[in-house]
Amino acid sequence: MTQNASDEAGAVHDWLGETDTCWQLKARASGTPARLKGEVGKPLPEQSLAAGGRFVVVASGSTNGKKGESDRLKTLTDEASAAGIPSERIEVIGSERLAGWCNQNPAVAARWAGRPDGLWTLSDWANAEVHQVPWQAPDSIKEEIARQRSALEFETGSVQHLHIHGPPGVGKTRFVLELCREAPWSASVIYLQQASDMRLVELIDGAVADPAVRLVVVADEIQPEQLRPLRDAVARADGRIRLVTVGHCPTPEPARIPALLVGPIDREMAAKVISGWYPAMPTEHVDFIVRFADGYVRLARLAADAVARDTSLDVRGLLSRDEIRAFLDGMLGTEDRSALHVVAVLESVGWTEDVQIEGEAIARHFGLAWNHVRSKVSEFDRRFGIVPRGGRYRYISPTPLGIHLAVEAWTTFPDLLRSLPDALPTEGAKDAYYERLRSIASNPQVQDYARQELAFFFQLDDFVDARAVRRWSALSAADPNQAAASIRHALEGTAPEERSRIEDRARRETVWALVRLAWRPGAFFDATKALALLAEAENESWANNATAEFVGRFQIFLGGTAVPYLDRLAVIDELVATDRVPLVRLALKALAQVGERQAYRIGSEPASDEVPEKEWHPSTGRENLECVLAALERLTKLAGLDTVELESDFVAAANSLAMMLRDSPLRSAVATLFDAVRTSYPEAREPLRRSIADVI
């Protein structure tokens, strides 16, 4: 084996020397003086020595210190001198010096020493399949890594034991890997996958015994009871050993064991990470995974892999996958979970003071003792950090774990869950119950219950109360098509003045729900018709009222739906066919959207817990042209109706469409429209002329 001195950047190395070297590794009896005869005359050793290089024999069987090395060296140098080969650069390393090298370079030596399973070098750790995804982090995290690298420096750092903690699956291990990678002390790193599986204190004590050792130990899955003994062991090394522990528990002694909390990443960063894994994944699918994973990087990876393979998945489908279920079950341990169900069946549950009655009512409904539930929930939170408090309330974190437990509860005792709303003592608790249903809408038991409840929403009065609308909105996630049809039916048989009774909070909740429903092809027609009927009885002036949201569904780009533009026009045709001026005016405004050069929409939550369909937009310039021409054709027919009340609306539309006169494929269609407007509305000639003059 040969080693090129250039590999060491020209530096004189205690072990590798300053010149090219030929190495021979001799185990056991093969390295005795008698067996070394003839070695120096072999081609590689002779060539290396003749060129001014070194010849180094590592003899692990040399166990009697300096004498053993000298005896072997004499055999080699005598033979070299007799053959006229330079002998001053021949060296022998025996077992004692080999042990010293292993202690000084434990991370490298571990590779050759038949190390125990779970004890890895940094390169082994970095090359693990799970870490092959490119690392992405905001600048704040990169700056934190730089600070901690400096704090762990052997010469200048002040931290001997750093503890990284946080909930499972947020990226703690990857954070520490990036901390070690490219650090000045990276060659000294060894990584233990399961700290509880090894006698870690004894390992550190063994390294402490050799004053030449410098070692950075990364111990993953650390248990709370291990932290203090490990800190004490590191203290005996006089600064020659650094320890980084990784686990769920906080530090027991912040002064001696400084800690760094790694938490879930925010939505923006999560979207960047997922898009980095799957650059071609549609935004809608990325957003679905972001919502599902709730900032937990490992869960995001599992969900992204699953969605990339099957875009028909819903939350139930994700939770049924073995790898995701195993991850979530791993956050819960093996104990009875009935106390956690008390918290999970609502989005959040009143737990103390005046709202404690919510938790008590659910426990009583499930046949559980309240004090037992409180004790078990506190224990789960202390051990795993999964039931945090938010003021007087408790909730399950991360969100997918709460969904997992809620699905488990509905699957196990659906009848109790169906009757739970009647047992809840506050309106807030009932709202939280229905919001939880929204997040598990694909569960068969929930779907069956939700469809039965949706059947009670069939007349206008059912949509006047804001709480009732919120309940309908949450239930709509289980069957968006049924929900959209029910509200359209309720609105169609009423006069505009009756529809205006849906106001304030109830109206806003209704409009937001209809916007969500309109995304889905099966619900689009009913949802947009319902928006139009509310717009006909508009009683709100805010920007995203029913009128604005209806019009926004007819943008060619960012229309907030998976329905192709040409298919959407069936709704426009139906409104025009009513001959009701407010609805025809609404259709005109919607068609005129093709003249708007800047499309925008406010983001909305999905209509159900399924992976959303991709938002439709033209895939080619020709497809876009067909959409614009179809809208202009309908506008021209509308102008020919000679409806007096629409004159100002056509003038406004002309202002936004005039720029299209510069586009040769559209010029003829726009001119035909302007001629039709001028013919039907003579008073509009001057405004039209000005619009054209401004463009030309």
PyMOL commands that set and color helices and strands:
alter all, ss='L'
color gray80, all
select helices_A, chain A and resi 5-8+28-31+34-36+43-50+65-82+95-104+106-112+122-126+129-131+139-151+172-180+186-188+195-197+200-208+224-235+267-277+283-293+297-309+315-319+322-330+338-344+353-365+370-384+399-412+414-423+427-439+444-454+460-463+466-476+480-492+496-499+504-518+521-536+546-552+565-577+581-595+621-639+644-662+664-680+682-695
alter helices_A, ss='H'
color red, helices_A
select strands_A, chain A and resi 2-3+21-26+54-59+90-93+119-121+161-165+189-192+215-219+241-247+259-261+349-350+389-390+393-394
alter strands_A, ss='S'
color yellow, strands_A
deselect
rebuild
show_as cartoon
